[in-house]
Amino acid sequence: MKMKKIIRYAFMALMLPVLSLITACNDENYMRFDLSHSGIYFTKDTLNYSFGVTPVEVREYTYNIPVKVMGGISKEKREIGYVIMPDSTNALEGVHFTIGEACIMPDSVEGVIPVTVYRDELKGNYIDGYERYTLCLQLIDNRFFAPTLDSLSQVRMFRFDNSVDQPEWYNAHGEKVWQKRYLGEWHPLKFIKMVEYFHAVEEIHPETYRKMVELYGENLEHIPYGDPYQYRTIFVKYIYSKMYEFFEDPANREGILAEFPDFPFDFPDPYTVAS
């Protein structure tokens, strides 16, 4: 019995230095990680924005490009260092876009580089095509941060335009369709207003709106056959009828033609369209 105790005490005596070394290493690693706050990198791979179906009254939009710190937090606001890479950028700063304050806020490891894009300066139309603009940013050293991880995490391409394309609605043969019976000839302004009034349904019938989003997409990206027959009553009452009133109102005509000179005023009265 005494021999077992002697062996146990001897084993513990041998292990204490080892355990102390392990604990010291863990503490050291923890402190290194906790105090390190110099690494920074982009977190999102794809950066795209299109004014698309946003209401025509919206003339600018701020897109927040996310970045993250690899390391600890700080009690002060920390600036993010970056440069615009001219060889990969065709957009003009101060014309097509401006960049706001890029920083990591206090007590945080996440931040953004805010890029505001201006709709009025984006060229193109749905007949001749839309010009695609690019802004390429690279993270650089500053007094707060140094880029970290691989080189791909230090560079991002932000693409933006003003395109409003015909939605991806297809018939059984895989052909793109547009329901002229309810909508008249295709025009981007019609789709813009359609999505606008669709979103307004959320305030009136939130549960129904949620189900329609699940079925058709947040911006009506996918309506099978282009016909929302499951919710046709909702569409007629809250979307098509509102569109008809908007396009038929003489007070809106001048503004519509100023923005879209080719607009076809052919939107049918949905209550007269045969089911």
C-alpha contacts under 8 A as a table, 3 or more apart, distances in Angstrom:
res1	aa1	res2	aa2	distance
1	M	4	K	5.26
1	M	5	K	6.59
2	K	5	K	5.18
2	K	6	I	6.26
3	M	6	I	5.09
3	M	7	I	6.26
4	K	7	I	5.11
4	K	8	R	6.12
5	K	8	R	5.03
5	K	9	Y	6.11
6	I	9	Y	5.25
6	I	10	A	6.08
7	I	10	A	5.07
7	I	11	F	6.14
8	R	11	F	5.11
8	R	12	M	6.26
9	Y	12	M	5.09
9	Y	13	A	6.11
10	A	13	A	5.07
10	A	14	L	6.32
11	F	14	L	5.15
11	F	15	M	6.23
12	M	15	M	5.05
12	M	16	L	6.09
13	A	16	L	5.56
13	A	17	P	7.73
14	L	17	P	6.65
14	L	18	V	7.50
15	M	18	V	5.16
15	M	19	L	6.14
16	L	19	L	5.15
16	L	20	S	6.07
17	P	20	S	5.05
17	P	21	L	6.16
18	V	21	L	5.12
18	V	22	I	6.29
19	L	22	I	5.10
19	L	23	T	6.10
20	S	23	T	5.13
20	S	24	A	6.08
21	L	24	A	5.07
21	L	25	C	6.17
22	I	25	C	5.11
22	I	26	N	6.18
23	T	26	N	5.10
23	T	27	D	6.13
24	A	27	D	5.13
24	A	28	E	6.05
25	C	28	E	5.01
25	C	29	N	6.07
26	N	29	N	5.12
26	N	30	Y	6.01
27	D	30	Y	5.04
27	D	31	M	6.08
28	E	31	M	5.17
28	E	32	R	6.11
29	N	32	R	5.07
29	N	33	F	6.21
30	Y	33	F	5.24
30	Y	34	D	5.96
31	M	34	D	4.98
31	M	35	L	5.91
32	R	35	L	5.40
32	R	36	S	5.94
33	F	36	S	5.17
33	F	71	G	5.90
33	F	72	G	6.84
34	D	37	H	7.75
34	D	71	G	6.39
34	D	72	G	5.01
35	L	71	G	7.13
35	L	72	G	5.66
36	S	39	G	7.82
36	S	70	M	7.86
36	S	71	G	4.90
36	S	72	G	5.50
37	H	69	V	6.57
37	H	70	M	6.24
37	H	71	G	4.19
37	H	72	G	4.59
37	H	73	I	6.46
37	H	74	S	7.87
37	H	144	F	7.89
37	H	145	F	7.25
38	S	69	V	7.21
38	S	70	M	7.05
38	S	71	G	6.78
38	S	144	F	6.10
38	S	145	F	4.20
38	S	146	A	5.54
38	S	147	P	7.93
39	G	69	V	5.55
39	G	70	M	4.79
39	G	71	G	6.54
39	G	145	F	5.65
39	G	146	A	5.27
39	G	147	P	5.58
39	G	148	T	5.00
40	I	67	V	6.90
40	I	68	K	5.60
40	I	69	V	4.43
40	I	70	M	5.80
40	I	145	F	6.22
40	I	146	A	6.23
40	I	147	P	5.01
40	I	148	T	5.60
41	Y	67	V	5.57
41	Y	68	K	5.60
41	Y	69	V	6.67
41	Y	70	M	7.74
41	Y	139	L	7.41
41	Y	147	P	5.98
41	Y	148	T	6.02
41	Y	149	L	7.13
41	Y	153	S	5.50
41	Y	154	Q	5.66
42	F	45	D	7.75
42	F	65	I	7.94
42	F	66	P	6.22
42	F	67	V	4.41
42	F	68	K	6.42
42	F	153	S	5.42
42	F	154	Q	6.18
42	F	155	V	7.44
42	F	156	R	7.34
43	T	66	P	6.04
43	T	67	V	5.49
43	T	68	K	6.52
43	T	153	S	7.41
44	K	47	L	7.13
44	K	65	I	7.73
44	K	66	P	6.59
44	K	67	V	7.91
45	D	156	R	7.33
46	T	157	M	7.79
46	T	158	F	7.69
47	L	65	I	7.50
47	L	156	R	7.68
47	L	157	M	6.60
47	L	158	F	4.79
47	L	159	R	6.31
48	N	158	F	5.82
48	N	159	R	4.83
48	N	160	F	5.67
49	Y	63	Y	7.67
49	Y	159	R	6.43
49	Y	160	F	4.70
49	Y	161	D	6.78
50	S	160	F	5.40
50	S	161	D	4.93
50	S	162	N	5.34
50	S	163	S	6.20
51	F	54	T	5.54
51	F	119	R	7.27
51	F	161	D	6.70
51	F	162	N	4.96
51	F	163	S	6.76
51	F	164	V	7.69
52	G	162	N	5.76
52	G	163	S	5.17
52	G	164	V	4.47
52	G	165	D	7.55
52	G	192	I	7.56
53	V	164	V	6.30
53	V	191	F	6.83
53	V	192	I	4.40
53	V	193	K	7.80
53	V	195	V	6.75
53	V	196	E	7.79
53	V	219	N	7.79
54	T	58	V	6.72
54	T	192	I	6.40
54	T	196	E	7.51
55	P	58	V	5.68
55	P	192	I	6.25
55	P	193	K	7.12
55	P	196	E	6.79
56	V	59	R	7.15
56	V	192	I	7.82
58	V	61	Y	7.61
58	V	119	R	7.95
59	R	118	Y	6.14
59	R	119	R	5.02
59	R	120	D	6.47
60	E	116	T	6.70
60	E	117	V	5.61
60	E	118	Y	4.56
60	E	119	R	5.59
61	Y	116	T	5.41
61	Y	117	V	5.51
61	Y	118	Y	6.86
62	T	114	P	6.24
62	T	115	V	5.39
62	T	116	T	4.01
62	T	117	V	6.35
63	Y	114	P	5.75
63	Y	115	V	5.20
63	Y	116	T	6.15
63	Y	117	V	7.76
64	N	112	V	5.49
64	N	113	I	5.68
64	N	114	P	4.38
64	N	115	V	6.22
65	I	112	V	5.15
65	I	113	I	5.00
65	I	114	P	6.12
65	I	115	V	7.42
66	P	110	E	7.33
66	P	111	G	5.91
66	P	112	V	4.44
66	P	113	I	6.58
67	V	110	E	5.99
67	V	111	G	5.35
67	V	112	V	5.61
67	V	113	I	7.57
68	K	109	V	5.67
68	K	110	E	4.49
68	K	111	G	6.19
69	V	72	G	7.59
69	V	109	V	4.88
69	V	110	E	6.26
70	M	109	V	7.48
70	M	148	T	7.76
71	G	109	V	7.72
72	G	109	V	7.17
73	I	106	P	7.36
73	I	107	D	5.34
73	I	108	S	5.64
73	I	109	V	5.84
74	S	77	K	7.49
74	S	106	P	5.72
74	S	107	D	5.43
74	S	108	S	7.19
75	K	106	P	4.80
75	K	107	D	5.52
76	E	105	M	7.11
76	E	106	P	4.86
76	E	107	D	7.62
77	K	103	C	6.77
77	K	104	I	5.85
77	K	105	M	4.72
77	K	106	P	4.92
78	R	103	C	5.41
78	R	104	I	5.09
78	R	105	M	6.52
78	R	106	P	7.51
78	R	144	F	6.27
79	E	101	E	7.96
79	E	102	A	6.02
79	E	103	C	4.26
79	E	104	I	6.38
79	E	144	F	6.92
80	I	102	A	5.44
80	I	103	C	5.00
80	I	104	I	7.08
80	I	113	I	7.88
80	I	139	L	7.69
80	I	142	N	7.46
80	I	144	F	7.60
80	I	145	F	7.18
81	G	102	A	7.96
81	G	139	L	5.78
81	G	140	I	5.09
81	G	141	D	5.99
81	G	142	N	5.58
81	G	145	F	7.43
82	Y	137	L	6.52
82	Y	138	Q	5.38
82	Y	139	L	4.26
82	Y	140	I	5.04
82	Y	141	D	7.92
83	V	137	L	5.75
83	V	138	Q	5.41
83	V	139	L	6.60
83	V	140	I	7.00
84	I	89	T	7.57
84	I	135	L	7.27
84	I	136	C	5.84
84	I	137	L	4.77
84	I	138	Q	6.49
85	M	88	S	5.81
85	M	89	T	6.30
85	M	135	L	7.80
85	M	136	C	5.43
85	M	137	L	5.90
85	M	138	Q	6.85
86	P	89	T	4.99
86	P	90	N	7.51
86	P	136	C	7.53
88	S	134	T	7.25
88	S	135	L	7.07
88	S	136	C	5.79
89	T	133	Y	7.73
89	T	134	T	5.14
89	T	135	L	4.67
89	T	136	C	5.49
90	N	133	Y	6.02
90	N	134	T	5.55
90	N	135	L	6.80
91	A	95	V	7.88
91	A	96	H	5.88
91	A	97	F	7.31
91	A	133	Y	5.43
91	A	134	T	5.73
91	A	135	L	6.14
92	L	95	V	5.37
92	L	96	H	5.39
92	L	97	F	6.67
93	E	96	H	6.04
93	E	97	F	5.15
93	E	98	T	5.57
94	G	97	F	5.58
94	G	98	T	5.37
95	V	98	T	7.60
95	V	118	Y	7.49
95	V	121	E	6.72
96	H	117	V	5.73
96	H	118	Y	5.46
96	H	119	R	7.81
96	H	121	E	5.75
96	H	122	L	6.79
97	F	115	V	6.55
97	F	116	T	5.34
97	F	117	V	4.34
97	F	118	Y	6.07
98	T	115	V	5.81
98	T	116	T	5.33
98	T	117	V	6.79
99	I	102	A	7.87
99	I	113	I	7.16
99	I	114	P	5.70
99	I	115	V	4.58
99	I	116	T	6.28
100	G	113	I	7.00
100	G	114	P	5.28
100	G	115	V	6.40
100	G	116	T	7.62
101	E	113	I	6.90
101	E	114	P	6.84
102	A	111	G	7.48
102	A	112	V	5.88
102	A	113	I	4.45
102	A	114	P	6.51
103	C	111	G	5.79
103	C	112	V	6.37
103	C	113	I	7.04
104	I	108	S	6.56
104	I	109	V	6.64
104	I	110	E	5.99
104	I	111	G	4.48
104	I	112	V	7.22
105	M	108	S	5.79
105	M	109	V	7.90
105	M	110	E	7.67
105	M	111	G	6.73
108	S	111	G	7.74
118	Y	121	E	5.88
118	Y	122	L	7.04
119	R	122	L	5.44
119	R	162	N	6.65
122	L	131	E	7.16
122	L	161	D	6.46
122	L	162	N	6.27
123	K	130	Y	6.36
123	K	131	E	5.68
123	K	162	N	7.62
124	G	128	D	6.51
124	G	129	G	5.46
124	G	130	Y	3.97
124	G	131	E	5.48
124	G	162	N	7.60
124	G	163	S	7.90
125	N	128	D	5.64
125	N	129	G	5.27
125	N	130	Y	5.39
125	N	163	S	7.22
126	Y	129	G	5.22
126	Y	130	Y	6.71
126	Y	163	S	7.11
126	Y	164	V	6.89
126	Y	165	D	7.14
126	Y	188	P	7.42
129	G	163	S	8.00
130	Y	161	D	6.97
130	Y	162	N	6.74
130	Y	163	S	5.76
131	E	161	D	6.49
131	E	162	N	7.91
132	R	159	R	6.89
132	R	160	F	6.13
132	R	161	D	5.22
133	Y	159	R	5.60
133	Y	160	F	5.31
133	Y	161	D	6.05
134	T	157	M	6.63
134	T	158	F	5.66
134	T	159	R	4.54
134	T	160	F	6.53
135	L	157	M	5.77
135	L	158	F	5.09
135	L	159	R	6.47
136	C	155	V	7.15
136	C	156	R	5.76
136	C	157	M	4.41
136	C	158	F	6.16
137	L	155	V	5.69
137	L	156	R	5.52
137	L	157	M	6.56
138	Q	154	Q	5.61
138	Q	155	V	4.43
138	Q	156	R	6.67
139	L	146	A	7.98
139	L	147	P	6.03
139	L	154	Q	5.24
139	L	155	V	6.54
140	I	145	F	7.96
140	I	146	A	6.36
140	I	147	P	6.07
141	D	144	F	7.73
141	D	145	F	5.71
141	D	146	A	4.43
141	D	147	P	6.48
142	N	145	F	5.51
142	N	146	A	6.60
147	P	154	Q	6.21
148	T	151	S	7.87
148	T	153	S	7.56
148	T	154	Q	7.35
149	L	153	S	6.39
149	L	154	Q	7.93
150	D	153	S	5.59
150	D	154	Q	7.19
151	S	154	Q	5.25
151	S	155	V	7.02
152	L	155	V	5.76
152	L	156	R	7.86
153	S	156	R	7.59
164	V	188	P	5.67
165	D	188	P	6.88
166	Q	186	W	7.60
166	Q	188	P	7.12
166	Q	191	F	7.86
167	P	220	L	7.67
167	P	221	E	5.76
167	P	222	H	7.25
168	E	176	K	6.58
168	E	221	E	6.07
168	E	222	H	5.87
168	E	223	I	7.78
169	W	176	K	5.48
169	W	177	V	5.61
169	W	178	W	7.17
169	W	221	E	7.50
169	W	222	H	5.70
169	W	223	I	5.57
169	W	224	P	5.98
169	W	225	Y	5.85
169	W	226	G	5.12
170	Y	173	H	7.57
170	Y	174	G	5.34
170	Y	175	E	5.13
170	Y	176	K	4.36
170	Y	177	V	5.41
170	Y	223	I	7.97
170	Y	224	P	6.31
170	Y	225	Y	5.14
170	Y	226	G	6.74
171	N	174	G	5.40
171	N	175	E	5.51
171	N	176	K	6.57
171	N	177	V	6.46
171	N	224	P	7.05
171	N	225	Y	4.58
171	N	226	G	7.66
172	A	175	E	7.45
172	A	225	Y	7.35
177	V	225	Y	6.69
177	V	226	G	6.19
178	W	183	L	7.77
178	W	185	E	7.99
178	W	186	W	6.72
178	W	226	G	5.97
179	Q	182	Y	5.84
179	Q	183	L	5.89
179	Q	184	G	7.30
179	Q	226	G	6.00
179	Q	227	D	6.90
180	K	183	L	4.76
180	K	184	G	4.15
180	K	185	E	5.70
180	K	186	W	7.47
181	R	184	G	6.09
181	R	268	P	7.55
181	R	273	V	7.10
182	Y	240	Y	7.47
182	Y	267	F	7.47
182	Y	268	P	6.30
182	Y	269	D	7.99
182	Y	270	P	6.26
182	Y	273	V	6.99
183	L	186	W	7.44
183	L	190	K	7.61
183	L	240	Y	7.83
183	L	267	F	5.62
183	L	268	P	6.63
184	G	266	D	5.62
184	G	267	F	5.11
184	G	268	P	6.57
185	E	264	P	7.16
185	E	266	D	7.22
185	E	267	F	7.95
186	W	190	K	7.30
187	H	190	K	5.52
187	H	191	F	6.94
187	H	263	F	7.02
187	H	264	P	7.73
188	P	191	F	5.22
188	P	192	I	6.23
189	L	192	I	4.94
189	L	193	K	6.21
189	L	260	F	7.92
189	L	263	F	7.97
190	K	193	K	5.28
190	K	194	M	5.99
190	K	243	M	7.71
191	F	194	M	4.83
191	F	195	V	6.15
192	I	195	V	5.42
192	I	196	E	6.21
193	K	196	E	4.87
193	K	197	Y	6.16
193	K	243	M	6.58
194	M	197	Y	5.42
194	M	198	F	6.07
194	M	239	I	6.31
194	M	240	Y	7.42
194	M	243	M	6.86
195	V	198	F	4.85
195	V	199	H	6.18
195	V	219	N	5.85
195	V	220	L	6.81
196	E	199	H	5.35
196	E	200	A	6.53
197	Y	200	A	4.93
197	Y	201	V	6.71
197	Y	238	Y	6.95
197	Y	239	I	5.26
197	Y	242	K	7.20
197	Y	243	M	7.76
198	F	201	V	5.46
198	F	202	E	7.76
198	F	235	F	7.89
198	F	238	Y	7.56
198	F	239	I	6.04
199	H	202	E	5.82
199	H	209	Y	7.89
200	A	203	E	5.85
200	A	204	I	7.24
201	V	204	I	5.11
201	V	205	H	5.81
201	V	206	P	6.99
201	V	209	Y	6.09
201	V	238	Y	6.88
202	E	205	H	5.42
202	E	206	P	4.35
202	E	207	E	7.66
202	E	208	T	7.74
202	E	209	Y	5.16
202	E	210	R	7.51
203	E	206	P	5.93
205	H	208	T	5.42
205	H	209	Y	6.03
206	P	209	Y	5.00
206	P	210	R	6.15
207	E	210	R	5.10
207	E	211	K	6.45
208	T	211	K	5.17
208	T	212	M	6.24
209	Y	212	M	5.05
209	Y	213	V	6.16
210	R	213	V	5.16
210	R	214	E	6.35
211	K	214	E	5.10
211	K	215	L	6.30
212	M	215	L	4.96
212	M	216	Y	5.76
212	M	217	G	7.35
212	M	231	Y	7.83
213	V	216	Y	5.24
213	V	217	G	4.60
213	V	218	E	5.01
213	V	219	N	7.86
213	V	220	L	7.46
214	E	217	G	5.86
214	E	218	E	7.69
215	L	222	H	7.89
215	L	223	I	7.76
216	Y	219	N	7.72
216	Y	220	L	5.04
216	Y	221	E	6.25
216	Y	222	H	4.97
216	Y	223	I	5.20
217	G	220	L	4.84
217	G	221	E	5.32
217	G	222	H	6.11
218	E	221	E	7.14
220	L	223	I	6.45
222	H	226	G	7.82
223	I	226	G	4.87
223	I	227	D	6.27
223	I	228	P	6.25
224	P	227	D	6.27
224	P	228	P	7.34
228	P	231	Y	5.69
228	P	232	R	5.68
228	P	235	F	7.65
229	Y	232	R	4.72
231	Y	234	I	5.35
231	Y	235	F	6.31
232	R	235	F	4.96
232	R	236	V	6.02
233	T	236	V	5.22
233	T	237	K	6.11
234	I	237	K	5.28
234	I	238	Y	5.78
234	I	239	I	7.33
235	F	238	Y	5.52
235	F	239	I	4.85
235	F	240	Y	5.87
236	V	239	I	5.80
236	V	240	Y	4.81
236	V	241	S	5.75
236	V	270	P	6.12
236	V	271	Y	7.45
237	K	240	Y	6.64
237	K	241	S	5.70
237	K	242	K	7.69
238	Y	241	S	6.24
238	Y	242	K	6.17
239	I	242	K	5.24
239	I	243	M	6.18
240	Y	243	M	5.06
240	Y	244	Y	6.13
240	Y	269	D	7.98
240	Y	270	P	6.15
241	S	244	Y	5.03
241	S	245	E	6.24
241	S	269	D	6.97
241	S	270	P	6.10
241	S	271	Y	7.82
242	K	245	E	5.14
242	K	246	F	6.19
243	M	246	F	5.10
243	M	247	F	6.21
243	M	267	F	7.89
244	Y	247	F	5.35
244	Y	248	E	5.96
244	Y	267	F	6.06
244	Y	268	P	6.75
244	Y	269	D	6.10
244	Y	270	P	7.62
245	E	248	E	5.19
245	E	249	D	6.00
246	F	249	D	5.41
246	F	252	N	6.93
247	F	250	P	7.91
247	F	252	N	6.92
247	F	253	R	7.20
247	F	265	F	6.83
247	F	267	F	7.16
248	E	252	N	7.92
248	E	253	R	7.92
248	E	265	F	7.80
249	D	252	N	5.64
249	D	253	R	6.94
250	P	253	R	5.24
250	P	254	E	7.84
251	A	254	E	7.06
252	N	255	G	5.53
252	N	256	I	6.18
253	R	256	I	5.16
253	R	257	L	6.23
254	E	257	L	5.29
254	E	258	A	6.15
255	G	258	A	5.09
255	G	259	E	6.43
256	I	259	E	5.36
256	I	260	F	5.75
256	I	261	P	7.38
256	I	263	F	7.41
257	L	260	F	4.82
257	L	261	P	4.34
257	L	262	D	7.13
257	L	263	F	6.66
258	A	261	P	5.98
260	F	263	F	5.49
264	P	267	F	7.94
268	P	272	T	7.79
268	P	273	V	7.42
269	D	272	T	5.61
269	D	273	V	6.79
270	P	273	V	5.23
271	Y	274	A	7.99
